Amino acid sequence: MSEMLPDRRRREILDRVRAAGAVRVADLVAELGVSDMTVRRDLDRLARDRELQKVHGGAKLPAGSSAAEPGFTHKSELQLPEKAAIAAAAAAMVEPGMSVSLNSGTTTCALARALRRIRDITVVTNSPRIADVLHDAPATGQAVVSLGGVRTPSDALVGPLATAALRTLHLDLCFMGVHGISEREGLTTPNMMEAEVNRLFLDRCDRSVVLADSTKWGLAGLYRIAGLDEVDAVVMDDGVDGPARETLNPSVPDLRLEPAR
């Protein structure tokens, strides 16, 4: 990719931002085989053209792109060390005998893999992928409750079947992945029906834990799920910058920032 022409390289960068919602300079340097300075010049050009918005350490979708919904497959290849660290910290909160929910998402899918060895837990999910991950878990006594519904581009099952089932349940812990997390908008998603299901996940639990890698900070999807003050804990990687930490610390009762693995 080092021979890629500038226009094509910028199109590639823009495709990645549109698919994932955000990108990091360090990841683009490694994936495109170009220098840090080259990537930053490309981001400057795309920002001048209003194709993206530069943020600390990378770029994200510009304001007005809140309805864009990244696909699961592409997102599953991003921020893997950060998601592994977040998943490990979240799994440590789960004890045998608990009932937990995992909404659809790549970070919650990483958590599902970490939960495979915890015995005697019940996992409720609206993600077919997460249900598959836990299907043949080596731990004994695991039960998986898979919600029905219509599948979205991010691989979530939503709609009346999902919401009706959720209203009959009570859960010890809710683990929630989000499209975006910000001071003003709180937790958000580009999909209206996912917002409804995710809100119910929060309502039906004793304790709620948001899982979000640092690229999610500052992103705002079209639909609001909940405010920061409505969740009990947030687990992120330690890549969040100082201003984000200053915002999150007073807003979230339990903030955990994990080093990438």
N, C-alpha and C positions, 0 to 999 in steps of 0.2 A: 504493500500500500504506500510505500515511501515515494513512489513515482506518480502517485495520483495527482492530477491537475487540480489547481486551487478551486475552480468552480465545482468540480465533481466532489472534492473533499468537503467543501462547505455544504453541498447537498447531502452528503453522507452524515455530517454532523447534525444538520437540521432534521433528517429522518430519525436519528437516534433521539433527539430531544422530543420530537412529536410522538414517538413510540413509547418512551419511558417517562416523559414529563419533565425530566431533568438529567443533566450529565455533569460529570466532573472532568476538569482539565486533565488530571493525572490519568484517568481512564482513557480519554481520547488520545493522549500522547502514546500510551502503550498500545492501543488498538489500531491506531492509524500509522504508527511508525514515524512520527514527525516530532519536531521539537516542541517544548513548552511554549516558546515564543510564537511559533507558527500557529499553534492552536489558539493562543490568545488573540492573535491578529485576526484569525478566522471568526472568532466569537465577537470581536469588536465590529467587524464588517457586518455580520448577521444582526447584531444589536442595532447598528445604524440603520439597517434596512427594516428594522422592527419585526424581524423574523423570530427573535428570541430575546430574553432578558438576562443580562449577566448578573450573577450572584457571586458571593464569596466562594472561590474555588471552582467555579463552573458556570452553568447557565441553566435556565428553565424556560418553560413555555411563557410567553408574554401575557400580560393582562388581556383578558378577552378570549383566552383559549381554555376557559374553564370547563368546556363541554367535551374536550378531547379525552378519549378513554383508551389508555395503552393496553395492548394485548398481553395476556399472561405469559406466553412463550418468550417474548422479548424481555419482559421484566424479570423473568426467572434467571436470566444470565447476568444481571446487574447487581453490584454491591454484595457479592457473595460473602466475603469475609465479614462485612458489617452485619449481614443478616444472620450468619452463623453465631456471632457473638450475642446478638439480641435474642435469638432462639434459645441459646444455652441459659441465659439469665432468666428468661421466661419459664423454661422447663423447671428450673430450680424452685419455682413458686408452687409447683404442682405436687401434691402428696397422694399416695394410694387412697382410694375411696372417694376422691373428688369427682364432681361433675364439672366439665369445662366446655366452653364453646370456642370455636375457631371460625371466623368468617373467611371468605375466600380471599386469597392473596398470596404473594410469593414469600413474604416473611412469615405468615402463619403456616404456610406449607413447610418452611424450614423448621418451625416449631413442631409440627406434626411428626417429622422425622426424629426429633429429639424426644418426643413423648412415647415412642414405640417401646421403650424399655421400662416404663412405669406401669406397674400392675394395678389392677382393680380400679381403673378410671373409666368414666363414661365421657365420650367426646361427642358433642353435637356440632355439626357443620353444615354449611350450605355450599360446600365445595366438593364436587366429585373427585377432584385430584387428591384432596386431603383424605377423603374416605378411602381411596385406593391405597394411599401411603400407610394407613393404619389397618388395612384389611388383614394382613398377615403378620401383625406385630408379634415379636417374640414374647412379650410380657403376657402373663396369664390374667384372665379376668377383665380384659378390656372390652368395652362395648362402644360401638359407633352408631350414632343416630344421624342419618343423612336426610336433610330436608329436601322436599321436592320443589319443583317450580320450573320456570323458564330460565335458560342459561344466557348470561350476558357475555360481552366480549372479554371481560376479565375473569370468566369462568365461575361466576357466582350464580346460584339458583335463587330466583326471586319470584315475587308474585303472591297471590292469595294462598297457595298451598304452603309456601314457606312461612308466611306470617301467621296463618292459622295454627300451624304446628308450634311455632315459637310461643304463642300466647298460652299454651298449656304447660310450659316447662318452667322449672326453677333451677338455676345453675349457681354453683359456688363461684366460679371464675369465668369471666369473659375475656378472651384475648382478641383484640381487634387490629387488623391491618387497615391502613387508610391510604387514599390517593394523595391527600395533602393535609398538613397541620400548620396552622398559623395563629398568631395572636388574635387577629380580628375575627376570622371565620371559624376558628376551632378545627374540628375534624370534618373533612369534606370528601366527596366522591363526585365523579362526573355523571353518575347514573341515578336517576330519581328512585327507581325501585330498590336499588342497593341501599340507598340512604334510609329507606323505610325499614328494610330488614335489619340493617346495622343498628338503627335506633332501638329496635325491639331486642336485639342481642344485649344491648346495654341495660335496657329496662328489666330484663328477666334474670339478672345476676346479682349476687351479693357484692362482688368486687370486680371492677373493670380495669383492664390493663391494655393500653395502646402500644402497639409495636410499630415503629417507624424508623427507617434509616434516615440519616441526616439530610439526604437529598430531598426528602419530603417536606422539610421545614420551609415555610414561605409559600408553598403551593396551595392553591385554593381551587377545588372543583366547583362545579355549578351548584351542587346540592349539599346543604349542611346536615351533618349527622348530630353533632353535639358540641358544646363549648368545652374549652380546656378545663373549666371548673366543674364539669359534670363527670369527669373520670377520676379514678382513684390513683392510677399510676401510669407513667409513660416510660417505656424502655426504648432508648435510642443508642446509636453508636456515638463515640466521643468526637466525631467529626463536626458536630454542631459548633457554630462560632460563638463568641462571647455574647453578643446581643441576644442571640436565641436563648442561651442559658439564663441570661438576666430576665428574660420574659417567662421562661418555663418554670424557673425555681419558685417564684411566689404563686404561680397559677396552678401548679400540680402538686398535690400532697406528697407524692412519692416519685421522684425523678431519678432514673438510673441511666447513666451514660457509660456504655461498655466499650473497651478497646477492641478494635477489629481483630479477628482471629486469622 
